[in-house]
Amino acid sequence: MRFPVTEAGLLLGALFAAAILPAQPAAAAEPYCPNPGHVSPGKVPADLAAAVAKTFQIDNAAVRDAAFVRCVGPKLMGCYIGANLDCDKAETSRSLPGATAWCRDNPDSKIIPMSATGHDTIYEWSCKGPRAVVGNAVMTVDSQGYIADNWREIR
C-alpha cells in the first residue's frame, strides 16, 4: 500500500529522523596556535581576552585597546603596550636617523633619549661629538625578531 507524499508527511518524517538519529558533534574550533597566519602580532580575539588580561593583570578594556597576540610555534604569546614597551619587531640597526639628528643638535651627549632613537631599539646610544655611537645591547631579541621581554606566554 502506498501513501501519498504531502508536505505534512515530509515534515513529520524529518522530525522523526531528527529524533532518532544521533546528533552530530559540533566542529571544535581550531586552536589559535600553531597557525602560520598568526605569527605576526594581531589584535586579541574576544575568546582570548580574559587569558591575556590575567597574564598582564589588566582589565579587558586595556586588552582591547593596547594588547596583541602572536604564535611562536604552539605557544600563544601576548604583549601589552605600556610605558616604553613596543610590540613591533625590534630595531637592530646600528645607525638611526633619529640618533644622528639628536647628536647633531646635542654633541657629546652621554645618552640619546628614546624619543630620538625609538622605543624599539635594542642598543644604548650616545654621542661622540656630532656623531651617534651605538653602545651595548640592552634588550634580547627572540627568534622572530621581537623584543623578548615585551612578550609573555599566555596560558
N, C-alpha and C positions, 0 to 999 in steps of 0.2 A: 504494500500500500504506500502510495506517495502522498506527501503533504505539500500543500502549496507554499512556496517561498514568499514570505512577506517581510516588510521592514521590522515588524514586531518580532517575528520569528528570528530574524538575523540578530537583532539586538539581544534577545533572550539567549541565543546561542553564544554570543560574545561574552555576556555576563557570566554564563555558566562556565565557559572555558577559563575566564579570568579567575573564577572562584576555585577551580580545581587544579589549575596549573601552578607550579611553584613560581614564586616571584623571582625575577632576575635581580641579583645584587646590583646596586648602583656602582658604576665605574668609580674606582678610587681616583682621587685627584693625584696627578703626578707630583712627586716631591719637587720643591723649588731647586734643590741641588741634588746631584750634579745636573747641570743643564748648560750647554755651551752658550745659550742665549742670555745667560745671567752672569757672565764673567766680568762685565763692566758694571760699575755702580748704577743702581736704579732706585727709584722711589720704593719705599717699603709697602708691599702688598698688605691689604687690610688684615688678612689672616695671620700675618707675621708681626703686626704692630705690637701686640702685648708682649711677645718674647723680646723684641728689640727694646721696648720701654723698660722691661725688667732688667735687662743686661746693663743699660746705661743709667738706670734709676731716674728716668724722666717720665713725663706723662705722655699720653697718646697724641696730644696736640703737638708736642715737640717732635715726636717721631714723624708725624705727618709733614711738619714744616722743615725739618733740618736733619733727617736721618736717611741713610742709604744702606742698601744691602747688595752683596755680590757673592758669587760662588767661587770657592777655591777648592776645586775637585768636589768632594762630597760635603765639604764644610760650608755652612752659611756664615758669612762674615758681615758685621754691621759697623757703621761709622756714624758718629753724631758730630755735626759741626758745632764746635764750641769756640771758646777763646783760643785763637791761634791754631785751630785744628783744620786740616784740609783733607777732604775725602777723594780728591782727584789724584792722578799719578804724581809721583814725587818729581821734583825738579832736580836733576842730577848734573845739569850743565855747570861747567866751571867758569863760565862767562855769562854775566847777566846784565842786560842793558840798564836795569834799574840801579844796580850796584855801581855800574860805571858812571851813571849820571850823578849819583849821590857823592861819589868821590871827587868828581869834577867840581861840585859845589861845596864839598866839605873835605878838602885834602887832609891827609894824615888822621882821619877819624879812626878811633880804635875799634869801633863797631859800626856796622851798617844795619839799620833797623829793618824789620820785616816789612814795614811799609814800603821800603825801597826794593828789597830782594824778593818779596812774596813770601807767603806762609808755607809754600810747598818746597822750598829749597832744603836740601839736607846738610848744607855746609854753614859754618860760621864765616862771616865776611868782615873784612876791614879794608882800610885804605892805606896805601903806601904812596904818599904824595897824592896826585890826582888819579891814581890807578887802583882799581878794585882788586883785592887779593883774596883768593879762596883759602879758607883755613881747614880745620879738621871737620870730618863728617860728624854731625851730632845726632843724626837720625838714621835708622836702619830701613832699608827698602826690602819689601817682600819679593817673592818670585814673580809677581805680576807687575811690579814697579810702583806699588803704593807704599806710603809711609807706614811701616808695620805697626807702630804703637798706636796709630789712629784707628785701627781696625780690631774688633773683638769678635770672637766666635759667639754666635747666637745659638743657644741650646733650647 
